[in-house]
Amino acid sequence: RYTLWFQLLSVGTAAYFILCRGWRDTLKLVACAFLLYEACRQIRLVELFSVVAAPCFALLLLRLGMFLPEIPQKLRTPAVLLLSVAILLPVPFSVLNSPVYAFGIGQKEGAFPEGAIRFMEQRGIKGKIFNSYAFGGYLIWRAKDRPVFIDGRYRRVYTPAEYGEYKGMIETADAWQKGEAKYGFDYALIEYDLLSQRFPAHLLTNPHWALVYWDNYSLLFVKRTPEREQLIREHEYKVARPTFLDLSYLDQYGQKGGLSTALEGLDREVALNPDNQFVLLARVYLRYQLGKLYQQQIRADLERALVMKPDFAMKHSAYAMILAADGEQERAKKELFAALKLNPLDEAAHALAKSMGIKVTIPKGAIAGHP
């Protein structure tokens, strides 16, 4: 939706060249075609295409206006206003209803690794960085003394081969090991995006790297060195794992009878960053294994997590289960429907709805696994 005007502009420009014989202006045709091609490859170039295409679109509107009946003088002003509203209407539709944009002053929440950068500055973490593609531009602006590994200038500064090398390091441990030997990076600032999940999961089992910072949007790994021994001892996450919404890795603690030890570790890791809802939910998951003993603590953790972003169904369905167990049926229903709105296929929500005698209809076209 947030490219709606670009789509309309592209169609209108094509109509101008075809219907109004705009193709006779070779320079204009070549410029529009080239920039349209580049804009489709890289969205940052949409503005350049728009500068060239807007006059073509305006000429199309003028030509179409020739076929309209002449408007009486007294109606011309209202007609111009109506046309202006029609032209501007897609702007609020594509912007106000889109999660891509956020209004206000300052940084958009959840888009930049500000917390991780402050942590690096406070802890004196230096060296050669490996960073996620999405974070490169922000690092160049925010931390000029830290040369980036890659940024968003794909096909301008970085070749397809270099991007492919970066992508391989994200996806496989072998490519990571080769890249580490080639480039010598010793700390990594990683995007933690719930939807795209562009995340080197192999680092979680790499004994040479430690996770020392984790919030709802970013991760910071450091290579284990003698100089970083104290940093790792104080800040490493050992129990909670950044596996997004899959908490099944915690089952190992129940099977080995190590719930109490794991919970002590999670208490420490929650304290490292109280605003990290993923660690909070890990603690909820383990505490739930112990039954009603931790019911009030579970409820408190869920209430903290519910106000955090990003929002996803698991929080609401778990809270609905706790509310139902406490006899608060109406509030439980409210949270149940909130979970189903976020994910119509949430298994916990469906199980609770069945136990409460609530009939749930799965919307046509619902996508499994949507957070």
Disulfide bonds with the S-S distance in Angstrom:
none
